[in-house]
């Protein structure tokens, strides 16, 4: 039996290689089907973020920003939602008629929420890191961009959010004594 193990392992390895080649082959069964999946919608998903303004909550649900009317907190009613973003919503901040959505590897999204029933994405900034938090003050967004640190983004043109400074790595700044 000991002499058979090398043969068994080699046979299994070849089987895995052949199966993976067949699976990836464009001539495999279903070759006439599209090779890339395209999302056409989303129902549900993890709830990861919430911001409140007036009678509305702005909730990150999976890949979308969902807007429920919370006038009666016992029975919140969804009134609108965005189209799916390229990645999961990590955080939301609302200021005026705009929602600012941190979308992980897809950066920062600016959404017009002036009509809560029809939130529309106005612009995006694809951060170099992983946008996991956002806060807004005036015409600036402060984005927690994972390993790239704190990013400050100018929002004066909502269609084209623009970083205004290099990333600030707070962990390195603290080590160097830059902050007191």
C-alpha distance (Angstrom), angle and dihedral (degrees) to the residues before:
residue distance angle dihedral
X1 . . .
X2 3.82 . .
X3 3.80 89.8 .
X4 3.81 91.6 56.1
X5 3.84 98.1 57.8
X6 3.82 95.6 80.8
X7 3.82 90.1 50.8
X8 3.80 92.1 47.1
X9 3.82 92.3 49.2
X10 3.80 92.5 47.6
X11 3.82 91.1 48.3
X12 3.82 92.1 49.5
X13 3.81 91.5 47.7
X14 3.80 91.5 51.5
X15 3.79 90.0 47.2
X16 3.82 91.3 53.8
X17 3.82 92.3 47.2
X18 3.81 93.1 48.9
X19 3.82 93.2 45.7
X20 3.81 92.7 49.5
X21 3.81 90.8 48.3
X22 3.80 91.1 50.9
X23 3.81 91.4 45.9
X24 3.82 92.1 53.2
X25 3.80 95.6 39.7
X26 3.82 116.1 112.8
X27 3.82 87.6 -143.6
X28 3.78 92.3 59.1
X29 3.78 120.7 109.1
X30 3.79 111.0 -63.8
X31 3.82 94.3 29.8
X32 3.78 90.3 145.7
X33 3.80 90.3 62.1
X34 3.81 120.4 92.8
X35 3.79 112.8 -86.9
X36 3.80 94.5 -142.5
X37 3.77 126.3 57.8
X38 3.76 117.1 -127.3
X39 3.78 121.6 -158.7
X40 3.76 112.9 -128.7
X41 3.79 98.0 176.7
X42 3.76 147.4 -27.1
X43 3.76 135.9 -133.3
X44 3.78 118.6 -167.3
X45 3.74 127.2 -23.8
X46 3.77 135.8 159.7
X47 3.79 115.8 -37.8
X48 3.79 105.5 -133.6
X49 3.79 108.8 159.0
X50 3.78 142.5 25.2
X51 3.79 137.0 -175.7
X52 3.79 126.6 177.7
X53 3.77 130.6 -146.1
X54 3.80 124.5 164.3
X55 3.79 112.2 -44.5
X56 3.80 94.0 -17.1
X57 3.78 138.1 81.7
X58 3.80 119.4 -154.6
X59 3.78 106.3 -147.9
X60 3.79 130.4 -174.0
X61 3.80 105.1 -137.5
X62 3.77 112.9 175.1
X63 3.80 107.7 -60.5
X64 3.81 96.7 -12.3
X65 3.78 143.3 69.7
X66 3.80 106.8 -126.2
X67 3.81 121.7 -162.7
X68 3.82 116.5 -154.2
X69 3.79 123.9 -179.0
X70 3.81 105.0 -122.4
X71 3.80 97.7 -175.5
X72 3.80 85.6 121.6
X73 3.82 104.4 36.3
X74 3.80 91.0 -163.3
X75 3.80 91.6 63.1
X76 3.81 111.8 26.8
X77 3.80 110.1 -172.4
X78 3.79 123.9 -153.0
X79 3.79 109.9 -124.9
X80 3.79 101.2 170.3
X81 3.78 148.4 -11.9
X82 3.78 140.2 -167.2
X83 3.75 126.8 -110.6
X84 3.82 110.3 -92.9
X85 3.80 115.3 -74.9
X86 3.83 119.7 -136.0
X87 3.81 91.2 -101.0
X88 3.79 142.2 11.1
X89 3.79 120.4 -60.3
X90 3.81 110.0 -110.7
X91 3.82 102.4 175.8
X92 3.82 142.4 -3.4
X93 3.80 133.7 -153.7
X94 3.79 124.2 -178.4
X95 3.79 126.8 -155.8
X96 3.80 122.3 169.2
X97 3.79 109.7 -43.9
X98 3.81 95.0 -18.6
X99 3.78 133.5 86.0
X100 3.79 118.0 -158.3
X101 3.77 113.3 -152.2
X102 3.81 126.7 -164.5
X103 3.79 105.2 -147.4
X104 3.80 104.7 -174.8
X105 3.81 111.3 -124.2
X106 3.83 90.3 4.4
X107 3.82 92.9 65.2
X108 3.79 126.3 -145.5
X109 3.81 125.1 -11.4
X110 3.81 124.4 -163.4
X111 3.80 113.3 -149.5
X112 3.81 127.6 -170.4
X113 3.81 106.6 -135.3
X114 3.82 97.4 171.7
X115 3.82 85.5 117.9
X116 3.82 104.1 39.7
X117 3.81 89.9 -164.6
X118 3.80 90.3 60.8
X119 3.82 112.6 32.4
X120 3.81 109.5 -176.7
X121 3.79 129.0 -164.9
X122 3.81 109.2 -121.9
X123 3.77 102.2 179.3
X124 3.77 147.2 -19.6
X125 3.77 141.8 -146.6
X126 3.78 115.1 -155.9
X127 3.77 102.2 -146.1
X128 3.79 119.4 -151.4
X129 3.80 92.6 -123.8
X130 3.77 135.6 34.0
X131 3.82 113.4 -62.0
X132 3.79 103.7 -142.8
X133 3.79 103.0 153.7
X134 3.80 138.5 26.9
X135 3.80 136.7 -172.8
X136 3.79 126.4 177.4
X137 3.79 131.3 -149.2
X138 3.77 120.8 171.0
X139 3.78 109.1 -44.3
X140 3.81 95.4 -19.7
X141 3.78 132.8 88.3
X142 3.78 120.0 -156.7
X143 3.79 108.6 -149.9
X144 3.79 124.8 -165.5
X145 3.80 96.6 -142.5
X146 3.78 101.8 -174.3
X147 3.80 112.9 -126.1
X148 3.82 90.9 4.6
X149 3.79 92.1 64.0
X150 3.78 128.3 -143.5
X151 3.80 115.0 -7.1
X152 3.81 122.8 -165.2
X153 3.81 112.9 -151.3
X154 3.81 126.9 -167.0
X155 3.81 109.8 -132.6
X156 3.82 98.7 -177.0
X157 3.84 88.9 111.7
X158 3.82 102.8 41.8
X159 3.80 91.9 -167.5
X160 3.81 90.2 58.7
X161 3.82 113.4 32.2
X162 3.80 107.4 -168.7
X163 3.80 131.3 -163.2
X164 3.81 110.1 -121.4
X165 3.78 101.5 -164.6
X166 3.77 140.5 17.6
X167 3.77 116.2 -84.3
X168 3.78 116.5 -78.7
X169 3.79 111.9 -137.6
X170 3.78 100.2 -156.4
X171 3.79 93.2 -170.6
X172 3.82 90.6 59.3
X173 3.81 93.2 41.1
X174 3.80 90.3 54.2
X175 3.82 91.8 48.6
X176 3.81 90.5 52.2
X177 3.79 92.9 46.6
X178 3.80 94.3 -115.9
X179 3.80 90.8 138.4
X180 3.78 125.1 52.5
